[in-house]
């Protein structure tokens, strides 16, 4: 019997507690629950899992019937499902939802909504599907960490437990549970180091994170093994580590790192964040959900639209978000600041090596840069033209061997029946090369890929007040071809405003080095620097600080996201040497200043029905009916434009979103399409509305189609344009710099090696140090016992290299002022 004290499988609380949390009108979850119920009524097919939770919580006849219909529709479409491409060729995308529907059945089995015949049909379908698809697939796969294997193991184990143990003793079901559980133990015992799946941030967030969370929950609840906190042998990596890595990947600009096949993407999966907060009592993941309005967009974790369902079950708190710098020594480090939504992301994750690194691209201290919700330095998927990234087949063959090239040809023929040329085989063998990373290349060989799997290591993270530094060692990536003994990169974020990147290379013989980065397409050369002006109205000066040759080359087709499907490749090549230092300054500035927050007070019209709404949460009160009717939002703004240019920002919008100003259609300045033509950009929409403005009252109209509850969502902000401040960087010594932006000047010391040495009006033994424009002093990297005499009283800071000292991979210096 289902009672109020029952704790359903994987729900994490009793029915009474869940009802109290969700139905309390004073709860911060109340608007989300109301929205959830509306979608379960109005979108019973698209949001079919919602109906199950609605039926359980409300126990109202209408929702009970919707839940029954959802389960029976799953049964009635059985034959169509079994011959689908997904079931036949991509069993994992069939098996993971199967597991959840087995769990949903378990939730409603005691509600009395199914007749005896319907109950039998549901049970038979679940058992048959689990036997025919996930179990057979598991028996044909190698035992290694893989989201596809985990999906099938989860499907087999969930169905087997419910029908073979909890709600029956069917022999086949018990076999399913035993086999699936065995696989889950093995997979959880080999979680990837650093808690990061090498398939990239998007797949990690969309598939690996939710699938691992649900699978680990099933293991804990059915066996009592504390896999979230203690892990499983031999790795003994707690599953909470994987969830924490997922949380850290979300930057202050509401983007995931762009280093995988999908480029920069908006984070949508909330359930893993809520469970992380629940188990650790750390409210920061919940703050990220609210700060980035992650409830707004639909999410399909591991191929089912149930993210909001699990989120509501596990969610509890509401606090401000703070994005702190972090380091995962095996994967990446992030320097970031909330005020300017700036993030410098540096990574050194494992690459696969020749003959194909595939998704595991070569990322030797690769970096990306975002500021003010705008990507500036890009990464992602795509293949630059051969005139941009040459792949000389003879040089490649001399490195990897003719037999490797022949092996690629043989594989393509055996798998696809296709014959490819020697050149094509060489190109496939070097897929994911260093030439498509924002890193160093040696001797002009952008085609280089290590011969075997390689990864770097994060050596240190320091956060001393206004000075954040991360250092990674990428030497191992290069040793298969080059006689290097050191390849390190230290990136510093200063005052949350700008960054300096320092590369150090030592080798037995001299090499030519090129510092390269793929920039947004709107880039040009000027005065010894590259200047980027993004469609989101962010200006960035990129200034190399060594003598060398600086070039910009347009690149078509790379990367595919954030939407332009093109970029500009910056290359800075310095003189040949065997002990080389390269320093590059990255100085982003927003060309907009807020003039007015227009989020509140819009008149909404839906098929002739009008009301007043805030665009912060209008989608939560959309009735989700009249689904063919566009939603129109109207607001009047009084302006005296003068000589100013005005831009309007809308944070979330759909593919056919339109803006009218005084009846005039305004096209966005940003590209609004996503990775494929029917998708939507993950970036905010910007409109230059200046030409349509007039003195006095101006009518703004936003028109948005309805898409399963999504229409448009704020904040909505009016900006005026400003010119960027002049920015200069002066090298004052081998490892010291003076950075001036407008009237503010900072003095920096970066990557100093050795003992006590002069700096400013004194001396220091710090490895990194800053005297900010306001006189604040910060130092890190060594004890920093010696400081410039005139400023010694300002500093209570310092640090060590935690990885070398055996620490936990992250250090925060404490900065104080007398």
Secondary structure, DSSP 4 states (H G I P E B T S, - for coil): ---TT---TTT-S-HHHHHHHHH-TTSTTHHHHHHHHHHHHHTTTTTHHHHHHHHHHH--HHHHHHHHHHHHHHHHTHHHHHTSHHHHH-HHHHHHHHHHHHHHHHHHTTTT-S-HHHHHHHHHHHHHHIIIIIIHHHTTS-SS--HHHHHHHHHHHHHHHIIIIIS---HHHHHHHHHHHHHHHHHHTTPPGGG--TT-HHHIIIIIHHHHHHHHHHHHHHH---HHHH--TTT---HHHHHHHHHHT--TTS-----STT-S------HHHHHHHHHH--THHHHHHHHTTTTSS---GGGSS-HHHHHHHH-----------EEETTTEEEEEETTTTEEEEEE---B--TT--TTS---TTEEEEEETTEEEEE--SB---TTTS---HHHHHHHH-HHHHHHHHHHHHHHH-----HHHHHHHHTTT-GGGSSSEEETT-TT---SS-B--EEEEEEEETTEEEEEEE-HHHHTTTS-EEEEEEEEEEETTTEEEEEEEEEEEEEE-EEEEEEE-SSEEEETTEEEEE-TTSEEEEEEE-SS-EEEEEEEESB---SSSSEEEEEEEE---EEEEEEEEEEEEEESEEEEEE--S-EEEEETTEEEEE-TTTGGGG----STTSPEEEEEEEEE--TT--EEEEEEEE-TT-EEEETTEEE-BSS--B-SSTTSB-SSPEEEE-GGG--SEEEEEEEEE--BTTB-EEEEEEEEEE-PPPPEEEEE-SSSEEEEEETTEEEEEE-S--SS-EEETTEEE--SEEEE-TTS-EEEESS------GGGGGG-------HHHHT--S-EEE-----
